[in-house]
């Protein structure tokens, strides 16, 4: 197989690939063997017709498209390795020649990795992110724990109050006519949650248990059910029961129940330390992002559109997989949000470009600083992954071979580059 590389503008290249005629013949014969069982030729049992008769009846090109598919993926993959360029997009393929007895010739237009000219990357000045834990934040964490350890009790000696959890019967109508979804029995509702139409929950405050009352509301103009939007409705309601959440007192006993500490002061100190650690990690990431952004701004690189397109598609594929894990398809997501595929794609392009720029400048820093990944580095990463996924470290090592190992080393080098530029930055 021969590969010719023609450099184009803006870091694009055109590969002209020639596959030997014998491989073409082998691919056509492979496709014939697969397809012949589905082809009927008079005078022959199904699947027994000779190739030359099939080609005579349907034309010699009958197997060409499938034969191209048979050859193309491997031929392009081999050409990509032979061309000695780092290809960074999906190829745009154009078949130049495909015919039995002749070489298969095709071209592939593809983006190549851009060169980066670094500007300043050490001593970059960035704004210092504040790291402070407020008393209110500690109280909010304690409130979460109180909520988690609360108990629900039934109230029978008073009317409904804000914050109560009620069991409710309701039957709604517009102009005296019931509407779909407007009726329920023993519906659980927390007063003040905003789960119902504006004004509904407020009118239940003061309601007595087992006594009926009318709640008058107007559906919002932007209500999802168009036949109800903007219309006045009456709900006949009855509160069946009232429950309240009883929170534990915040004292030493509470601290002992929810933590490993004996006193409330110790428990609060631990919360403060954990919040501080989280804020320090956040500040570290903010600093990294700010430094990389400045390095990008001071660097020169010509990123091809095809590279951005490829990265955008990868981001969309990752997002689709996350949606799938949550039980939602991409089409369902678009239907729910009212967004189109093209709109989402355009929304993702700036992030794709930023990802590319970040990776390129950090790879350039790693090269400029001669950052190398040692066996000690890879073993430490294997152990980290083994601990994270609760796997045997030898099993993790087995997963990384060949290209995957090289990709991991590149990622580790980039992390070292991040550490270098972050630690060298000046905070003002």
Secondary structure in CASP SS format (residue, H / E / C, confidence):
PFRMAT SS
TARGET T0000
AUTHOR 0000-0000-0000
METHOD secondary structure of the structure
MODEL  1
X C 1.00
X E 1.00
X E 1.00
X E 1.00
X E 1.00
X E 1.00
X E 1.00
X C 1.00
X C 1.00
X C 1.00
X C 1.00
X E 1.00
X E 1.00
X E 1.00
X E 1.00
X E 1.00
X E 1.00
X E 1.00
X E 1.00
X C 1.00
X H 1.00
X H 1.00
X H 1.00
X H 1.00
X H 1.00
X H 1.00
X H 1.00
X H 1.00
X H 1.00
X H 1.00
X H 1.00
X H 1.00
X H 1.00
X H 1.00
X H 1.00
X H 1.00
X H 1.00
X H 1.00
X C 1.00
X C 1.00
X C 1.00
X C 1.00
X C 1.00
X C 1.00
X C 1.00
X C 1.00
X C 1.00
X C 1.00
X C 1.00
X C 1.00
X H 1.00
X H 1.00
X H 1.00
X H 1.00
X H 1.00
X H 1.00
X H 1.00
X H 1.00
X C 1.00
X H 1.00
X H 1.00
X H 1.00
X H 1.00
X H 1.00
X H 1.00
X H 1.00
X H 1.00
X H 1.00
X H 1.00
X H 1.00
X H 1.00
X H 1.00
X H 1.00
X H 1.00
X H 1.00
X H 1.00
X H 1.00
X H 1.00
X H 1.00
X H 1.00
X H 1.00
X H 1.00
X C 1.00
X C 1.00
X C 1.00
X C 1.00
X E 1.00
X C 1.00
X C 1.00
X C 1.00
X C 1.00
X E 1.00
X E 1.00
X E 1.00
X E 1.00
X E 1.00
X E 1.00
X C 1.00
X C 1.00
X C 1.00
X C 1.00
X C 1.00
X C 1.00
X E 1.00
X E 1.00
X E 1.00
X E 1.00
X E 1.00
X E 1.00
X E 1.00
X E 1.00
X E 1.00
X C 1.00
X C 1.00
X C 1.00
X C 1.00
X E 1.00
X C 1.00
X C 1.00
X C 1.00
X C 1.00
X C 1.00
X C 1.00
X C 1.00
X E 1.00
X E 1.00
X C 1.00
X C 1.00
X C 1.00
X C 1.00
X C 1.00
X C 1.00
X C 1.00
X C 1.00
X H 1.00
X H 1.00
X H 1.00
X H 1.00
X H 1.00
X H 1.00
X H 1.00
X H 1.00
X H 1.00
X H 1.00
X H 1.00
X H 1.00
X H 1.00
X H 1.00
X C 1.00
X C 1.00
X E 1.00
X E 1.00
X E 1.00
X E 1.00
X E 1.00
X C 1.00
X C 1.00
X C 1.00
X C 1.00
X C 1.00
X C 1.00
X C 1.00
X C 1.00
X C 1.00
X E 1.00
X E 1.00
X E 1.00
X E 1.00
X E 1.00
X E 1.00
X E 1.00
X E 1.00
X E 1.00
X E 1.00
X C 1.00
X C 1.00
X E 1.00
X E 1.00
X E 1.00
X E 1.00
X E 1.00
X E 1.00
X E 1.00
X E 1.00
X E 1.00
X E 1.00
X E 1.00
X E 1.00
X E 1.00
X E 1.00
X C 1.00
X C 1.00
X C 1.00
X C 1.00
X C 1.00
X C 1.00
X C 1.00
X C 1.00
X C 1.00
X H 1.00
X H 1.00
X H 1.00
X H 1.00
X H 1.00
X C 1.00
X C 1.00
X C 1.00
X C 1.00
X E 1.00
X C 1.00
X C 1.00
X E 1.00
X E 1.00
X E 1.00
X E 1.00
X E 1.00
X E 1.00
X E 1.00
X C 1.00
X C 1.00
X C 1.00
X C 1.00
X C 1.00
X C 1.00
X C 1.00
X C 1.00
X C 1.00
X C 1.00
X C 1.00
X C 1.00
X C 1.00
X E 1.00
X E 1.00
X E 1.00
X E 1.00
X E 1.00
X E 1.00
X E 1.00
X E 1.00
X E 1.00
X E 1.00
X E 1.00
X E 1.00
X E 1.00
X E 1.00
X E 1.00
X C 1.00
X C 1.00
X C 1.00
X C 1.00
X C 1.00
X H 1.00
X H 1.00
X H 1.00
X H 1.00
X H 1.00
X H 1.00
X H 1.00
X C 1.00
X C 1.00
X C 1.00
X C 1.00
X C 1.00
X H 1.00
X H 1.00
X H 1.00
X H 1.00
X H 1.00
X H 1.00
X H 1.00
X H 1.00
X H 1.00
X H 1.00
X H 1.00
X H 1.00
X H 1.00
X H 1.00
X H 1.00
X H 1.00
X H 1.00
X H 1.00
X H 1.00
X H 1.00
X H 1.00
X H 1.00
X H 1.00
X H 1.00
X H 1.00
X H 1.00
X H 1.00
X H 1.00
X H 1.00
X H 1.00
X H 1.00
X H 1.00
X H 1.00
X H 1.00
X H 1.00
X C 1.00
X E 1.00
X C 1.00
X C 1.00
X C 1.00
X C 1.00
X H 1.00
X H 1.00
X H 1.00
X H 1.00
X H 1.00
X H 1.00
X H 1.00
X H 1.00
X H 1.00
X H 1.00
X H 1.00
X H 1.00
X H 1.00
X H 1.00
X H 1.00
X H 1.00
X H 1.00
X H 1.00
X H 1.00
X H 1.00
X H 1.00
X C 1.00
X C 1.00
X C 1.00
X C 1.00
X H 1.00
X H 1.00
X H 1.00
X H 1.00
X H 1.00
X H 1.00
X H 1.00
X H 1.00
X C 1.00
X C 1.00
X C 1.00
X H 1.00
X H 1.00
X H 1.00
X H 1.00
X H 1.00
X H 1.00
X H 1.00
X H 1.00
X H 1.00
X H 1.00
X H 1.00
X H 1.00
X H 1.00
X H 1.00
X H 1.00
X H 1.00
X H 1.00
X H 1.00
X H 1.00
X H 1.00
X H 1.00
X H 1.00
X H 1.00
X H 1.00
X H 1.00
X H 1.00
X H 1.00
X H 1.00
X C 1.00
X C 1.00
X C 1.00
X C 1.00
X C 1.00
X C 1.00
X H 1.00
X H 1.00
X H 1.00
X H 1.00
X H 1.00
X H 1.00
X H 1.00
X H 1.00
X H 1.00
X H 1.00
X H 1.00
X H 1.00
X H 1.00
X H 1.00
X H 1.00
X C 1.00
X C 1.00
X C 1.00
X H 1.00
X H 1.00
X H 1.00
X H 1.00
X H 1.00
X H 1.00
X H 1.00
X C 1.00
X C 1.00
X C 1.00
X H 1.00
X H 1.00
X H 1.00
X H 1.00
X H 1.00
X H 1.00
X H 1.00
X H 1.00
X H 1.00
X H 1.00
X H 1.00
X H 1.00
X H 1.00
X H 1.00
X H 1.00
X H 1.00
X H 1.00
X H 1.00
X H 1.00
X H 1.00
X H 1.00
X H 1.00
X C 1.00
X E 1.00
X E 1.00
X C 1.00
END
